[in-house]
């Protein structure tokens, strides 16, 4: 079941984390929406956790960066043109491999 909002753990700086509510995005063309079950925390995340708050990275939209960039879960929705994936399929994300052209990259 998809709700209207989701929780995200955010790096706040100075070894502080915070839970925030986010609007659930709609997958665009060629994208999928993943309902995350687990997300690994790696050395990059540990580095961000230790930064002073003024040095915390932001997204291109200026929002704080969520923790964990190696999630696993299942596909909750597919965007137009997606043919290799389907709702309910279990997936994991290799966050270091991007297309380099979308706004997420």
PLY file of the C-alpha trace (Angstrom):
ply
format ascii 1.0
element vertex 105
property float x
property float y
property float z
element edge 104
property int vertex1
property int vertex2
end_header
0.00 0.00 0.00
1.35 3.42 -0.93
0.61 6.30 1.42
0.83 10.03 0.60
4.07 10.61 2.50
7.18 8.73 3.50
9.76 9.04 6.25
13.39 9.81 5.55
16.37 9.87 7.89
18.36 13.04 7.22
21.90 14.11 8.04
21.60 17.27 10.13
25.32 17.70 10.89
27.31 17.58 14.11
26.56 13.83 14.44
22.80 14.46 14.50
20.11 12.74 12.45
16.44 13.59 12.06
13.31 11.88 10.72
11.42 13.96 8.15
8.24 13.49 6.13
8.53 13.68 2.35
5.94 13.62 -0.38
6.07 10.36 -2.28
7.25 11.07 -5.83
5.54 9.80 -8.94
7.93 7.93 -11.21
8.62 9.72 -14.46
9.28 8.24 -17.86
11.78 5.40 -17.58
11.75 5.51 -13.76
10.48 3.23 -11.01
9.38 4.01 -7.47
10.98 1.71 -4.91
9.42 1.05 -1.51
12.58 0.73 0.54
12.81 -2.12 3.01
16.48 -1.70 4.00
19.30 0.72 3.22
22.97 0.17 3.96
25.07 2.83 5.62
28.59 3.01 4.22
31.76 5.03 4.81
30.41 7.92 2.73
27.39 8.15 5.01
29.59 8.00 8.12
31.64 10.90 6.75
28.49 12.99 6.16
27.25 12.12 9.67
30.41 13.62 11.17
30.34 16.90 9.19
29.46 20.24 10.78
25.89 21.27 9.90
27.00 24.05 7.51
28.91 21.47 5.42
26.09 18.95 5.04
25.54 18.22 1.33
22.26 19.26 -0.28
20.36 17.92 -3.25
20.13 20.00 -6.44
16.84 21.33 -5.02
18.66 22.51 -1.86
17.19 19.86 0.44
19.22 17.83 2.96
20.57 14.51 1.74
18.85 11.38 3.08
20.97 8.69 4.72
21.73 5.46 2.93
22.24 5.30 -0.81
22.31 1.52 -1.19
18.64 0.58 -0.68
16.80 -2.65 -1.30
13.05 -3.18 -1.46
10.41 -3.73 -4.08
8.96 -1.76 -6.95
5.83 0.12 -5.89
5.11 1.88 -9.22
6.56 2.07 -12.71
6.75 5.07 -14.99
5.88 5.28 -18.66
8.12 3.25 -20.91
9.43 0.89 -18.22
9.37 -2.63 -19.63
12.06 -4.56 -17.75
10.55 -4.10 -14.27
7.12 -4.60 -12.75
5.16 -3.79 -9.59
6.14 -6.00 -6.67
9.51 -7.02 -8.12
12.30 -7.13 -5.51
15.22 -4.86 -6.36
18.35 -3.29 -4.96
20.05 -0.08 -6.06
23.73 0.32 -6.90
23.89 4.04 -6.15
27.28 4.56 -7.74
26.01 3.76 -11.23
23.93 6.57 -12.70
22.81 7.62 -16.13
24.39 11.05 -15.75
21.51 12.78 -17.51
18.49 12.77 -15.16
17.95 15.30 -12.36
18.79 12.62 -9.76
22.28 12.28 -11.22
0 1
1 2
2 3
3 4
4 5
5 6
6 7
7 8
8 9
9 10
10 11
11 12
12 13
13 14
14 15
15 16
16 17
17 18
18 19
19 20
20 21
21 22
22 23
23 24
24 25
25 26
26 27
27 28
28 29
29 30
30 31
31 32
32 33
33 34
34 35
35 36
36 37
37 38
38 39
39 40
40 41
41 42
42 43
43 44
44 45
45 46
46 47
47 48
48 49
49 50
50 51
51 52
52 53
53 54
54 55
55 56
56 57
57 58
58 59
59 60
60 61
61 62
62 63
63 64
64 65
65 66
66 67
67 68
68 69
69 70
70 71
71 72
72 73
73 74
74 75
75 76
76 77
77 78
78 79
79 80
80 81
81 82
82 83
83 84
84 85
85 86
86 87
87 88
88 89
89 90
90 91
91 92
92 93
93 94
94 95
95 96
96 97
97 98
98 99
99 100
100 101
101 102
102 103
103 104
